[in-house]
């Protein structure tokens, strides 16, 4: 073991008269540990929240939306054309409308989405999210049966209406009558319930067959085509490719454009939280500076004796650099380990629950990215290293004659 490292360890583990220096070193190590741990947990929280919201949004809706102002006369032909575009994994038509839904025990406003049950599973996770019934049950088995509707589980609870119950939908698109414009009313059977995990959909969405949507909205064709791509980050390129291939009469918009404000806000929060908690590491670094300055003052005589015995200024500087780096490395490793373990446990057991109607998710997710962990560890080590420079240089510049004059 190099004698510089041996002396640094001896100073760190000092006993008896130097116990105060050891306590300060311990406090500095704990400060670095807490700062690194807090920063890792904060970054894991913001990353987990971003990823969870992204996955739930993309599971509930399509990656790319395609409109044709002239109208989608034959949506099956349009779907077939779009599936030929490279990067497109699935396509399905959709028709959106608003309605007032009433049951025997409740009422509310919902968004009615007309879908093709055979194609909808290619663009959303509605089929995998069914808690009761099937999407394929939307079409009535006979002419005497009511058409089916699939609603969110939260909406089902607020209406106190469950599968096989009958509800009434009232749409603003009405029909002329001697009494004036009368809203359309249609009784429908709840064919099933779903839980996509996004409050907006689970509380205020209902899926019906396209033919039923035509009757409710008074339209005779789909609004747009929804597309799922193989790589979500390639969605903007696929949207541009659709316009270039099919012509300028098609208007496209991808998921990143539609949710840009949300992700921008989350990204700014992640940066702000990282900077704020990163100041804790800076405070811990100041503790290292203070402990090393005190140690230099305490060991002035030892430094002078080492120099008179032939130790170079470089060796003296390395002693105190090694001591500061040991504090920084031990604190960083402990903080990174504790932060990673705590983040995993908080996410694994969903410890922190939050109201889903406010935050769209039911618990705080934590996801630690390797890149975030590496940046925090490297940043903490660099900060601790910089904190050791001044005290180490002061120790190296100490004049032995002046130090031993009054000894």
VOPAGU-2260 file (C-alpha; in pm, 1 decimal, decimal comma):
REM VOPAGU-2260
SITE   aa  ch    i         X         Y         Z
SITE  UNK   A    0       0,0       0,0       0,0
SITE  UNK   A    1     144,0     343,8     -91,1
SITE  UNK   A    2     241,0     534,2     221,3
SITE  UNK   A    3      17,9     829,2     114,6
SITE  UNK   A    4    -290,3     604,3     120,7
SITE  UNK   A    5    -178,7     440,8     444,3
SITE  UNK   A    6    -148,9     777,7     618,2
SITE  UNK   A    7    -483,5     895,3     474,1
SITE  UNK   A    8    -658,6     587,5     615,7
SITE  UNK   A    9    -488,1     637,6     950,7
SITE  UNK   A   10    -611,3     995,3     967,2
SITE  UNK   A   11    -965,9     887,7     875,9
SITE  UNK   A   12    -972,9     621,5    1145,7
SITE  UNK   A   13    -801,6     836,7    1406,5
SITE  UNK   A   14    -877,9     766,8    1770,9
SITE  UNK   A   15    -826,6     933,7    2107,2
SITE  UNK   A   16    -721,8    1296,8    2057,7
SITE  UNK   A   17    -823,3    1301,6    1687,2
SITE  UNK   A   18   -1168,9    1153,4    1741,5
SITE  UNK   A   19   -1326,1    1490,9    1651,5
SITE  UNK   A   20   -1169,3    1472,1    1305,3
SITE  UNK   A   21   -1312,3    1120,9    1257,2
SITE  UNK   A   22   -1659,2    1239,7    1353,8
SITE  UNK   A   23   -1641,0    1523,4    1100,2
SITE  UNK   A   24   -1526,1    1275,9     833,4
SITE  UNK   A   25   -1818,1    1047,5     920,7
SITE  UNK   A   26   -2063,6    1337,5     894,2
SITE  UNK   A   27   -1916,4    1429,8     554,3
SITE  UNK   A   28   -1958,0    1070,8     433,2
SITE  UNK   A   29   -2318,7    1060,3     552,4
SITE  UNK   A   30   -2385,4    1391,9     377,7
SITE  UNK   A   31   -2258,2    1257,2      45,3
SITE  UNK   A   32   -2460,0     936,6      96,0
SITE  UNK   A   33   -2785,5    1121,8     164,2
SITE  UNK   A   34   -2733,7    1362,1    -125,9
SITE  UNK   A   35   -2661,2    1090,2    -381,5
SITE  UNK   A   36   -2945,0     871,0    -251,3
SITE  UNK   A   37   -3198,4    1155,7    -266,3
SITE  UNK   A   38   -3090,7    1254,7    -617,4
SITE  UNK   A   39   -3118,8     898,4    -748,7
SITE  UNK   A   40   -3463,0     848,7    -594,6
SITE  UNK   A   41   -3584,8    1181,1    -737,8
SITE  UNK   A   42   -3460,4    1098,5   -1088,8
SITE  UNK   A   43   -3611,4     749,4   -1066,4
SITE  UNK   A   44   -3945,1     902,3    -965,3
SITE  UNK   A   45   -3958,6    1149,0   -1254,9
SITE  UNK   A   46   -3841,7     888,2   -1506,7
SITE  UNK   A   47   -4093,7     634,4   -1378,2
SITE  UNK   A   48   -4375,2     888,7   -1395,9
SITE  UNK   A   49   -4280,4     985,4   -1752,0
SITE  UNK   A   50   -4261,3     623,5   -1868,2
SITE  UNK   A   51   -4581,2     519,2   -1689,5
SITE  UNK   A   52   -4783,7     803,8   -1836,8
SITE  UNK   A   53   -4635,1     741,5   -2180,3
SITE  UNK   A   54   -4713,8     368,9   -2170,4
SITE  UNK   A   55   -5069,1     426,1   -2050,6
SITE  UNK   A   56   -5134,4     699,6   -2305,6
SITE  UNK   A   57   -4994,1     488,5   -2588,9
SITE  UNK   A   58   -5183,8     183,4   -2468,4
SITE  UNK   A   59   -5510,3     379,7   -2465,9
SITE  UNK   A   60   -5464,7     566,5   -2792,3
SITE  UNK   A   61   -5289,1     532,9   -3125,5
SITE  UNK   A   62   -4935,9     639,3   -3216,3
SITE  UNK   A   63   -5033,2     825,9   -3535,2
SITE  UNK   A   64   -5365,6     982,5   -3642,0
SITE  UNK   A   65   -5453,3    1031,1   -4008,4
SITE  UNK   A   66   -5733,5    1259,5   -4132,4
SITE  UNK   A   67   -5864,1    1304,3   -4485,0
SITE  UNK   A   68   -6072,8    1624,6   -4523,8
SITE  UNK   A   69   -6250,2    1485,1   -4830,1
SITE  UNK   A   70   -6369,6    1190,9   -4620,3
SITE  UNK   A   71   -6282,9     825,2   -4570,1
SITE  UNK   A   72   -6537,0     669,7   -4801,6
SITE  UNK   A   73   -6393,8     318,5   -4781,6
SITE  UNK   A   74   -6196,3     284,8   -4460,7
SITE  UNK   A   75   -6097,5     -75,6   -4534,1
SITE  UNK   A   76   -5913,6      31,7   -4849,8
SITE  UNK   A   77   -5748,6     317,5   -4661,5
SITE  UNK   A   78   -5637,6      81,9   -4384,4
SITE  UNK   A   79   -5489,9    -157,7   -4638,7
SITE  UNK   A   80   -5292,7     124,7   -4803,2
SITE  UNK   A   81   -5153,6     249,7   -4473,7
SITE  UNK   A   82   -5044,2     -96,8   -4362,7
SITE  UNK   A   83   -4811,9    -102,6   -4663,6
SITE  UNK   A   84   -4615,1     192,5   -4523,6
SITE  UNK   A   85   -4284,8      77,1   -4363,0
SITE  UNK   A   86   -4298,9      92,4   -3983,4
SITE  UNK   A   87   -4678,0      58,5   -3957,8
SITE  UNK   A   88   -4778,9    -230,3   -3732,0
SITE  UNK   A   89   -5156,7    -184,2   -3743,7
SITE  UNK   A   90   -5433,7      50,6   -3852,5
SITE  UNK   A   91   -5800,7      89,2   -3763,2
SITE  UNK   A   92   -6083,4     340,9   -3828,9
SITE  UNK   A   93   -6239,5     554,5   -3558,0
SITE  UNK   A   94   -6535,8     789,4   -3516,3
SITE  UNK   A   95   -6562,5    1013,2   -3209,8
SITE  UNK   A   96   -6868,2    1179,4   -3060,7
SITE  UNK   A   97   -7008,1    1309,3   -2732,4
SITE  UNK   A   98   -7308,1    1173,8   -2548,0
SITE  UNK   A   99   -7501,6    1190,8   -2223,7
SITE  UNK   A  100   -7525,7     846,3   -2067,9
SITE  UNK   A  101   -7792,3     764,0   -1811,5
SITE  UNK   A  102   -7871,9     456,0   -1607,7
SITE  UNK   A  103   -8125,6     382,3   -1339,0
SITE  UNK   A  104   -7882,8     502,7   -1071,6
SITE  UNK   A  105   -7657,4     761,0   -1235,5
SITE  UNK   A  106   -7568,1     974,0   -1534,0
SITE  UNK   A  107   -7265,1    1139,8   -1692,0
SITE  UNK   A  108   -7103,7    1272,9   -2008,4
SITE  UNK   A  109   -6885,0    1041,6   -2212,5
SITE  UNK   A  110   -6685,5    1030,2   -2533,5
SITE  UNK   A  111   -6825,4     765,6   -2766,7
SITE  UNK   A  112   -6569,1     603,8   -2992,5
SITE  UNK   A  113   -6692,2     403,1   -3288,1
SITE  UNK   A  114   -6452,0     122,3   -3376,3
SITE  UNK   A  115   -6415,6    -184,6   -3592,7
SITE  UNK   A  116   -6387,4    -459,8   -3327,8
SITE  UNK   A  117   -6178,3    -674,8   -3559,8
SITE  UNK   A  118   -5915,0    -402,5   -3611,7
SITE  UNK   A  119   -5915,1    -201,7   -3288,4
SITE  UNK   A  120   -5684,5    -445,5   -3112,3
SITE  UNK   A  121   -5411,9    -361,4   -3363,4
SITE  UNK   A  122   -5383,5       1,5   -3246,6
SITE  UNK   A  123   -5486,6       7,4   -2876,5
SITE  UNK   A  124   -5472,8    -227,0   -2576,9
SITE  UNK   A  125   -5850,3    -233,6   -2530,9
SITE  UNK   A  126   -5866,2    -608,0   -2593,7
SITE  UNK   A  127   -5604,3    -682,0   -2327,1
SITE  UNK   A  128   -5763,3    -442,5   -2077,9
SITE  UNK   A  129   -6109,8    -598,0   -2063,1
SITE  UNK   A  130   -6217,5    -678,5   -1708,3
SITE  UNK   A  131   -6551,7    -824,1   -1821,4
SITE  UNK   A  132   -6690,4    -921,6   -2160,9
SITE  UNK   A  133   -6520,9    -892,3   -2500,0
SITE  UNK   A  134   -6485,6    -617,7   -2759,2
SITE  UNK   A  135   -6624,7    -857,7   -3019,4
SITE  UNK   A  136   -6958,3    -858,2   -2830,1
SITE  UNK   A  137   -7046,0    -506,2   -2950,1
SITE  UNK   A  138   -7262,0    -627,5   -3237,1
SITE  UNK   A  139   -7603,3    -761,8   -3133,8
SITE  UNK   A  140   -7654,2   -1132,9   -3190,9
SITE  UNK   A  141   -8008,9   -1076,8   -3320,5
SITE  UNK   A  142   -8211,5    -782,7   -3445,7
SITE  UNK   A  143   -8417,4    -779,2   -3125,9
SITE  UNK   A  144   -8115,4    -724,0   -2900,8
SITE  UNK   A  145   -7970,9    -386,4   -2808,9
SITE  UNK   A  146   -7636,5    -287,8   -2957,7
SITE  UNK   A  147   -7347,5    -328,8   -2718,7
SITE  UNK   A  148   -7117,8     -70,3   -2561,3
SITE  UNK   A  149   -6795,0    -123,2   -2368,5
SITE  UNK   A  150   -6734,2     134,2   -2094,5
SITE  UNK   A  151   -6455,8     202,8   -1844,8
SITE  UNK   A  152   -6466,4      27,8   -1511,1
SITE  UNK   A  153   -6462,5     359,3   -1324,0
SITE  UNK   A  154   -6754,0     484,5   -1533,7
SITE  UNK   A  155   -6938,3     160,9   -1466,2
SITE  UNK   A  156   -6897,7     218,6   -1093,5
SITE  UNK   A  157   -7012,5     581,0   -1105,7
SITE  UNK   A  158   -7323,5     481,8   -1306,9
SITE  UNK   A  159   -7383,8     171,2   -1094,3
SITE  UNK   A  160   -7434,5      -7,0   -1426,2
SITE  UNK   A  161   -7263,2    -335,9   -1496,9
SITE  UNK   A  162   -7233,9    -586,4   -1783,8
SITE  UNK   A  163   -7569,1    -684,7   -1934,1
SITE  UNK   A  164   -7739,2    -378,4   -1783,3
SITE  UNK   A  165   -7915,7    -140,3   -2023,6
SITE  UNK   A  166   -7822,7     228,7   -2039,6
SITE  UNK   A  167   -7944,9     518,8   -2254,0
SITE  UNK   A  168   -7724,7     736,4   -2472,7
SITE  UNK   A  169   -7839,6    1083,9   -2578,1
SITE  UNK   A  170   -7637,1    1258,8   -2849,3
SITE  UNK   A  171   -7658,7    1628,2   -2950,0
SITE  UNK   A  172   -7690,9    1537,8   -3319,6
SITE  UNK   A  173   -8069,2    1522,3   -3344,0
SITE  UNK   A  174   -8349,9    1467,1   -3593,2
SITE  UNK   A  175   -8607,0    1717,0   -3717,8
SITE  UNK   A  176   -8957,3    1662,1   -3587,9
SITE  UNK   A  177   -9278,5    1867,1   -3556,1
SITE  UNK   A  178   -9145,4    1966,5   -3213,5
SITE  UNK   A  179   -8816,3    2090,8   -3359,1
SITE  UNK   A  180   -8471,1    1934,1   -3342,0
SITE  UNK   A  181   -8486,3    1637,7   -3107,1
SITE  UNK   A  182   -8167,9    1475,8   -2965,6
SITE  UNK   A  183   -8106,0    1116,7   -3062,6
SITE  UNK   A  184   -8169,0     859,1   -2793,4
SITE  UNK   A  185   -8061,1     500,7   -2807,4
SITE  UNK   A  186   -8078,6     226,4   -2549,0
SITE  UNK   A  187   -7769,2       9,6   -2534,1
SITE  UNK   A  188   -7650,6    -300,3   -2353,2
SITE  UNK   A  189   -7324,2    -289,9   -2157,1
SITE  UNK   A  190   -7122,8    -561,6   -2332,2
SITE  UNK   A  191   -6824,5    -532,3   -2101,5
SITE  UNK   A  192   -6593,3    -308,7   -1900,9
SITE  UNK   A  193   -6227,8    -222,2   -1944,2
SITE  UNK   A  194   -5950,1     -68,9   -1736,7
SITE  UNK   A  195   -5678,3      90,9   -1946,4
SITE  UNK   A  196   -5517,0     248,1   -1639,1
SITE  UNK   A  197   -5567,6     605,9   -1758,1
SITE  UNK   A  198   -5838,7     789,4   -1564,1
SITE  UNK   A  199   -5947,9     993,4   -1866,5
SITE  UNK   A  200   -6043,4     676,6   -2054,9
SITE  UNK   A  201   -6164,5     463,3   -1764,5
SITE  UNK   A  202   -6403,0     734,8   -1644,2
SITE  UNK   A  203   -6531,0     895,6   -1963,9
SITE  UNK   A  204   -6497,6     666,7   -2267,7
SITE  UNK   A  205   -6731,5     418,6   -2430,2
SITE  UNK   A  206   -6656,0     197,3   -2732,4
SITE  UNK   A  207   -6929,1     103,9   -2978,3
SITE  UNK   A  208   -6942,3     -61,5   -3317,4
SITE  UNK   A  209   -6893,1     171,6   -3615,9
SITE  UNK   A  210   -7244,3     108,8   -3745,8
SITE  UNK   A  211   -7388,4     209,6   -3409,8
SITE  UNK   A  212   -7165,2     518,4   -3406,6
SITE  UNK   A  213   -7305,1     618,3   -3746,8
SITE  UNK   A  214   -7657,7     611,0   -3602,1
SITE  UNK   A  215   -7559,8     803,7   -3288,7
SITE  UNK   A  216   -7367,8    1080,0   -3465,6
SITE  UNK   A  217   -7562,8    1103,2   -3787,9
SITE  UNK   A  218   -7250,6    1046,5   -3997,3
SITE  UNK   A  219   -7189,8     783,0   -4260,5
SITE  UNK   A  220   -6812,1     741,9   -4249,7
SITE  UNK   A  221   -6520,6     723,6   -4008,9
SITE  UNK   A  222   -6350,0    1041,1   -3882,8
SITE  UNK   A  223   -5991,7     923,3   -3911,4
SITE  UNK   A  224   -5757,1     628,3   -3922,6
SITE  UNK   A  225   -5553,4     538,0   -3615,4
SITE  UNK   A  226   -5213,2     375,5   -3660,4
SITE  UNK   A  227   -4975,0     186,6   -3434,6
SITE  UNK   A  228   -4607,0     182,2   -3530,4
SITE  UNK   A  229   -4336,6     -71,8   -3452,2
SITE  UNK   A  230   -4112,5     189,6   -3284,9
SITE  UNK   A  231   -4285,6     465,9   -3089,3
SITE  UNK   A  232   -3988,5     699,7   -3131,8
SITE  UNK   A  233   -4016,4     658,2   -3508,8
SITE  UNK   A  234   -4378,5     779,7   -3512,0
SITE  UNK   A  235   -4297,5    1131,0   -3647,3
SITE  UNK   A  236   -4104,1     977,8   -3938,6
SITE  UNK   A  237   -4389,7     737,2   -4015,8
SITE  UNK   A  238   -4639,1    1025,2   -4009,0
SITE  UNK   A  239   -4427,1    1217,2   -4260,7
SITE  UNK   A  240   -4389,1     906,6   -4474,8
SITE  UNK   A  241   -4767,4     862,7   -4489,5
SITE  UNK   A  242   -4812,9    1214,6   -4621,1
SITE  UNK   A  243   -4535,0    1172,7   -4876,7
SITE  UNK   A  244   -4664,5     835,6   -4997,3
SITE  UNK   A  245   -5041,2     893,3   -4996,8
SITE  UNK   A  246   -5041,1    1261,5   -5086,2
SITE  UNK   A  247   -5089,8    1602,3   -4927,2
SITE  UNK   A  248   -5466,6    1550,2   -4890,6
SITE  UNK   A  249   -5386,8    1336,5   -4584,2
SITE  UNK   A  250   -5320,8    1516,4   -4254,4
SITE  UNK   A  251   -5118,5    1334,6   -3989,5
SITE  UNK   A  252   -5032,0    1391,4   -3625,5
SITE  UNK   A  253   -4825,5    1167,4   -3399,3
SITE  UNK   A  254   -4845,4    1100,9   -3026,4
SITE  UNK   A  255   -4545,0    1317,1   -2938,4
SITE  UNK   A  256   -4710,9    1624,8   -3091,7
SITE  UNK   A  257   -5041,8    1562,1   -2918,6
SITE  UNK   A  258   -4880,2    1520,0   -2574,3
SITE  UNK   A  259   -4591,1    1762,5   -2615,8
SITE  UNK   A  260   -4699,1    1998,4   -2337,8
SITE  UNK   A  261   -4731,3    1714,1   -2086,8
SITE  UNK   A  262   -4387,4    1568,3   -2157,3
SITE  UNK   A  263   -4225,3    1912,1   -2166,5
SITE  UNK   A  264   -4365,7    1986,6   -1820,9
SITE  UNK   A  265   -4245,2    1652,2   -1684,3
SITE  UNK   A  266   -3900,0    1703,8   -1834,1
SITE  UNK   A  267   -3869,4    2050,8   -1678,9
SITE  UNK   A  268   -3979,1    1912,0   -1343,3
SITE  UNK   A  269   -3714,8    1640,2   -1368,5
SITE  UNK   A  270   -3441,6    1896,0   -1439,5
SITE  UNK   A  271   -3558,8    2131,0   -1164,2
SITE  UNK   A  272   -3580,6    1849,8    -909,1
SITE  UNK   A  273   -3237,2    1721,7   -1010,7
SITE  UNK   A  274   -3080,5    2066,2    -968,7
SITE  UNK   A  275   -3253,4    2127,5    -636,7
SITE  UNK   A  276   -3155,5    1798,1    -478,9
SITE  UNK   A  277   -2810,9    1816,7    -642,8
SITE  UNK   A  278   -2741,8    2110,2    -411,1
SITE  UNK   A  279   -2743,8    1858,8    -125,8
SITE  UNK   A  280   -2435,3    1698,7    -280,0
SITE  UNK   A  281   -2274,8    2044,8    -298,7
SITE  UNK   A  282   -2341,3    2097,5      71,9
SITE  UNK   A  283   -2185,0    1758,9     145,3
SITE  UNK   A  284   -1882,0    1863,9     -59,8
SITE  UNK   A  285   -1847,6    2174,6     157,1
SITE  UNK   A  286   -1841,1    1944,3     459,5
SITE  UNK   A  287   -1547,5    1763,5     300,9
SITE  UNK   A  288   -1366,7    2094,5     255,8
SITE  UNK   A  289   -1429,1    2185,2     619,3
SITE  UNK   A  290   -1311,4    1847,3     750,2
SITE  UNK   A  291    -992,6    1855,9     543,9
SITE  UNK   A  292    -913,2    2214,0     645,4
SITE  UNK   A  293    -949,7    2116,9    1010,4
SITE  UNK   A  294    -735,3    1810,6     952,2
SITE  UNK   A  295    -460,5    2018,7     790,4
SITE  UNK   A  296    -462,8    2254,1    1089,4
SITE  UNK   A  297    -453,9    1958,5    1327,3
SITE  UNK   A  298    -172,7    1780,7    1141,3
SITE  UNK   A  299      53,0    2080,5    1075,0
SITE  UNK   A  300     331,9    1927,2    1284,4
SITE  UNK   A  301     297,0    1588,6    1114,6
SITE  UNK   A  302     315,0    1750,1     770,8
SITE  UNK   A  303     630,5    1938,6     868,3
SITE  UNK   A  304     797,1    1622,6    1001,1
SITE  UNK   A  305     706,2    1429,2     685,0
SITE  UNK   A  306     860,2    1701,3     469,1
SITE  UNK   A  307    1180,1    1708,7     674,6
SITE  UNK   A  308    1199,2    1329,1     632,9
SITE  UNK   A  309    1193,6    1371,6     253,8
SITE  UNK   A  310     825,5    1359,8     159,8
SITE  UNK   A  311     756,5    1578,2    -143,8
SITE  UNK   A  312     483,7    1837,8    -170,8
SITE  UNK   A  313     314,4    1606,8    -422,3
SITE  UNK   A  314     302,4    1324,0    -164,9
SITE  UNK   A  315     154,6    1555,2      99,2
SITE  UNK   A  316    -109,4    1668,2    -149,2
SITE  UNK   A  317    -189,7    1306,3    -239,2
SITE  UNK   A  318    -246,1    1220,6     129,0
SITE  UNK   A  319    -527,4    1470,9     165,0
SITE  UNK   A  320    -661,1    1406,5    -185,7
SITE  UNK   A  321    -684,3    1037,5     -97,7
SITE  UNK   A  322    -865,3    1115,6     226,2
SITE  UNK   A  323   -1122,0    1335,5      52,6
SITE  UNK   A  324   -1172,5    1085,2    -229,6
SITE  UNK   A  325   -1223,2     800,2      17,9
SITE  UNK   A  326   -1499,0    1002,2     185,0
SITE  UNK   A  327   -1653,6    1084,7    -154,3
SITE  UNK   A  328   -1629,2     732,5    -297,5
SITE  UNK   A  329   -1766,5     560,5      13,4
SITE  UNK   A  330   -2053,1     808,7      37,5
SITE  UNK   A  331   -2128,2     785,6    -335,5
SITE  UNK   A  332   -2128,4     404,0    -342,1
SITE  UNK   A  333   -2348,9     381,4     -32,2
SITE  UNK   A  334   -2585,4     650,5    -163,4
SITE  UNK   A  335   -2612,6     492,4    -508,5
SITE  UNK   A  336   -2677,0     148,4    -360,8
SITE  UNK   A  337   -2939,3     270,9    -113,6
SITE  UNK   A  338   -3105,3     489,1    -377,8
SITE  UNK   A  339   -3128,9     201,6    -627,3
SITE  UNK   A  340   -3262,2     -42,5    -364,7
SITE  UNK   A  341   -3519,0     202,5    -224,0
SITE  UNK   A  342   -3637,6     295,7    -575,3
SITE  UNK   A  343   -3683,9     -71,1    -661,4
SITE  UNK   A  344   -3876,6    -146,3    -341,5
SITE  UNK   A  345   -4100,8     160,1    -375,4
SITE  UNK   A  346   -4188,7      59,9    -732,3
SITE  UNK   A  347   -4211,9    -314,2    -667,7
SITE  UNK   A  348   -4459,1    -283,8    -379,5
SITE  UNK   A  349   -4630,1      40,5    -496,7
SITE  UNK   A  350   -4583,3     198,9    -155,6
SITE  UNK   A  351   -4695,3     553,3    -242,4
SITE  UNK   A  352   -5056,5     579,4    -359,9
SITE  UNK   A  353   -5192,7     895,7    -523,7
SITE  UNK   A  354   -5539,1    1002,1    -649,0
SITE  UNK   A  355   -5578,5     882,7   -1008,1
SITE  UNK   A  356   -5824,2    1159,1   -1102,2
SITE  UNK   A  357   -5549,6    1417,4   -1047,4
SITE  UNK   A  358   -5231,5    1242,7   -1160,3
SITE  UNK   A  359   -5374,2     986,3   -1405,4
SITE  UNK   A  360   -5194,9     701,4   -1223,4
SITE  UNK   A  361   -5283,8     526,4    -898,7
SITE  UNK   A  362   -4931,5     508,6    -749,7
SITE  UNK   A  363   -4591,2     671,6    -787,1
SITE  UNK   A  364   -4374,0     459,0   -1016,2
SITE  UNK   A  365   -3994,6     456,7    -985,2
SITE  UNK   A  366   -3765,4     360,1   -1271,4
SITE  UNK   A  367   -3390,4     408,9   -1246,6
SITE  UNK   A  368   -3213,8     434,7   -1580,3
SITE  UNK   A  369   -2849,3     316,8   -1600,2
SITE  UNK   A  370   -2755,2     646,8   -1763,7
SITE  UNK   A  371   -2906,5     850,3   -1478,3
SITE  UNK   A  372   -2724,7     635,3   -1222,6
SITE  UNK   A  373   -2393,0     674,9   -1405,8
SITE  UNK   A  374   -2431,7    1053,7   -1435,6
SITE  UNK   A  375   -2513,1    1092,8   -1065,0
SITE  UNK   A  376   -2220,6     874,2    -955,6
SITE  UNK   A  377   -1970,4    1047,1   -1184,3
SITE  UNK   A  378   -2101,0    1391,3   -1089,3
SITE  UNK   A  379   -2075,9    1317,4    -717,3
SITE  UNK   A  380   -1719,7    1186,1    -752,7
SITE  UNK   A  381   -1614,3    1493,0    -952,4
SITE  UNK   A  382   -1769,3    1731,0    -698,0
SITE  UNK   A  383   -1596,6    1551,2    -410,4
SITE  UNK   A  384   -1265,6    1557,8    -596,2
SITE  UNK   A  385   -1294,0    1931,4    -655,7
SITE  UNK   A  386   -1371,3    1980,4    -286,1
SITE  UNK   A  387   -1036,4    1822,4    -188,3
SITE  UNK   A  388    -818,6    2041,6    -410,3
SITE  UNK   A  389    -796,0    2354,2    -194,9
SITE  UNK   A  390    -717,3    2186,3     141,3
SITE  UNK   A  391    -468,0    1952,6     -29,2
SITE  UNK   A  392    -283,1    2236,4    -198,3
SITE  UNK   A  393    -267,3    2429,8     126,6
SITE  UNK   A  394    -117,7    2128,4     300,2
SITE  UNK   A  395     138,4    2080,5      21,3
SITE  UNK   A  396     247,6    2446,3      42,4
SITE  UNK   A  397     311,7    2430,5     418,4
SITE  UNK   A  398     663,3    2546,1     518,0
SITE  UNK   A  399     822,0    2299,0     767,7
SITE  UNK   A  400    1032,8    2570,7     932,9
SITE  UNK   A  401     731,3    2786,5    1006,5
SITE  UNK   A  402     528,7    2486,0    1129,4
SITE  UNK   A  403     798,1    2368,6    1375,1
SITE  UNK   A  404     914,8    2710,8    1496,4
SITE  UNK   A  405     709,1    2703,8    1814,4
SITE  UNK   A  406     711,7    2328,5    1875,4
